[in-house]
Amino acid sequence: MIDRLALMSARGPVGTADGTRRGKTTWRVLLPKTKQYLFYSIDESKETVVVTMIWGARRGRRPGR
């Protein structure tokens, strides 16, 4: 998944928008083998992807909620 995020094209991010924090959209993508969600944001000024957390999808609840 890290390779996919690194190679993202300008057409759009991988995954689903999950909300906004500090003015940046947080994205979520399911890692099917491990049943974990990877949360990340994009820092366009630095041209970087910032992985903010990995969360167990099996927990049945979202982080911080």
N, C-alpha and C positions, 0 to 999 in steps of 0.2 A: 504494500500500500504506500509506503514511503516513496518508492520509485514512481508510482502513479501520481502522487502529489507533486513530486519534483518536476515531472514532465507535463503538468497541466498546461493546456494551451490557453490562449486569451479568450477562448469561447466560453469558458466558465469552469467553476470549481467542481470537484468530485463530491458527491453526496447530497445531503439535504440541508437547507438553511435551518438553523436551530435557534436563532435569536441574535440580538445585538448586545454587545458589552463593550463599554468604553468607546462607543462609536464604530466598532468593527463587527462585522457579521461573523458569527461562529457557525461552522459547518460540522455536520455529523455524518459519518460513514460507518456502516456495519462491516466488521471483519468476520465473514461467515464461518470460518473454521473454528474460531475461538469464541464466537458469540459475544464479542466486545464491540463497543462503539468507540471510535477514534474521533475526538473533537479537535478542531483546528481552526485557525483564522489566518488570513492573508495580510501581510504587511506590504502593501504595494510600494511604499516609499523605499523600502529596503529590498524589495523583490524577494521576500522570504515567506515561507509557510511556517507557522508556529503551532506545533502540536501542544494543546493545552491539557488534555487528559485522555485516559482510556478508561472506560466505564463498562461494567458488566451489564449487558442487555438482559440477562436472566433475572436481575434484581427486580424487574417489574416497575421500577420508578426511575425518574430522571435525577441526575445530580443536582443538589441544591434546591430540590423541590419537595 
